[in-house]
Amino acid sequence: MVEQVSYQESPFQEPSSLFFLSLGDHNPTTIILLHGGLSCHLEWSEVVPHLVGRYHVLLPDLPSHSASRHIKLVSIEDVADRVAELIRTHAHGSRAHVVGLSMGGFIAQRLAIEHPSLVMSLFVTGAEQYREGIRLAVAHQPALVFCVVWLILFLPDWLYWIYASWVGFRRHEALLVEMRKNCSLEMLRSEFGSIVRYKLSDVKRIQSRTITVAGGKQDDVAGTALVGDALRERAIEGSRSRTISRSVVVNQALHAWNLQYPFLFAAGILAWIENTALPEEFQDI
């Protein structure tokens, strides 16, 4: 059953804190969803209805994005600390299952490294370390990324929706408005400046039970497989987190596949959290 969701702002929030929505508060266990760069909490709009019937869901806007635009994105590490405070203050039991896509996935991993007691499990997609090659070279040129993204986001509406439909995205009018507002070269410089520092040696510091997912059409599948190897090589007191962690590919998925297959995305989250069989589209690598 899909829960109907009303997106209303949470009660008064401190100006220095991240904006967030809190949904399904009556449920005992918390999931926090961390969006990608240039996006906002609205990217989860079609995923959340499949979660809130069973879980309390926190949806922050990250620094330099939408309702948290007043907080400057300094680094991935700084954002992880801010998310940690949000979990301590608003997650049930001050712990949460953490889901992150793209930039949000790097933040989720940094959160698990620096604040392991807050993380019940990790579901990360599109956030593998940048290996030598064209992706790393492009990441070192945020001005180039900005130009390409700007050209796509600011296409005339009719042309943008032809492009989005051709790629495979579902309609996301409200999110598009916010993405256009969030398109900032300064933010991209801070984001990529942090992401390129993330290495496989950092992955081995994660203590949480972790699944890392690659969208088969756009993400680095081989790089994600290396992350899986690193997770299995971790030195952890007790073997549970090491042996249960997995790396998988969803072959037909784009990078931002929560906008493409929201039901499948939610099903994967639930299966991972509840330690049940993953959907058949999740193929081990």
Phi, psi and omega in degrees: 000134180267126180281137174282132186242132173252119183270098179238146181295141177292165178305175186318132179236141181299138181302332181274357182260161176294139168292143177205158169250146178237118184235151180062039187298339181286346180278147190282336188243140187257139167244135173245133184249122184251118187281171179275174179296143181073357185258202176195186183299340182294343179293345180264007189304323182264356174271316187304318182303338179273356183249324192287348174290340184235344186224150167282130186239127173255131183234090178275154160266128184278161184308144182068015181231123170049239187288353172251021182295338180289346177259122184286135173283108182269314181196162175299322181297317179296318179296320178301321178295322179292320177295322177301317179295322177298317179294314179303321188272326192237345176282146178294126183072011180057032175218157181206152163283130188248126179241129180220140178241131176057238177307318178299330177290321176293321177297318179300317180293318178296322176301315181294328179287313187272336184225059188299331183291344182271346191255118178278323175196164179238134171233109188236134178223141178065032184222045174277154180300149180277115180273168176303137181139196188294324182295317178293319179298317179294321180298333177278001179235067183300334178296323177293315177301316180302314182298316181295313181296318180299317180299324179285310185296328185257021166301152171307144187309314184299323181283323178300317183288332171295314178300312183298319179294319179296319179292321180124007179282147170281164181299140181208061186301310183295321178295320179300318177303314181291322180297323177295323178290328185275353185288099187224130177295321180301316180296316181297323177298316179293318181298304184290330177300328177277318186297320183293345177278347186281126187235169176299330177297331175290320179305321184291350178272349180289130180261345188280156169295123193225137166242131176244130190242140172247133168282116191299336184273339186223336183275170179274095184294316179296322177295323177294323176298322177295323176299317177300318177298317180297321178297321181285341181268358184298145173265104184233138176293112190086146191261357190301310183296326182287314188282334183270339180297147187218157168236135186220164173236140169254103196301322184268005186274144170279184176294307180265065189280357169293339175269356183251309181231069185298323179294316179296320179300312179296320179298322177295317177302309183297318180297318181292314180298318187267003176057044174248176183298133176291153174305151185297339179291342179276104184256127180297143177229000000 
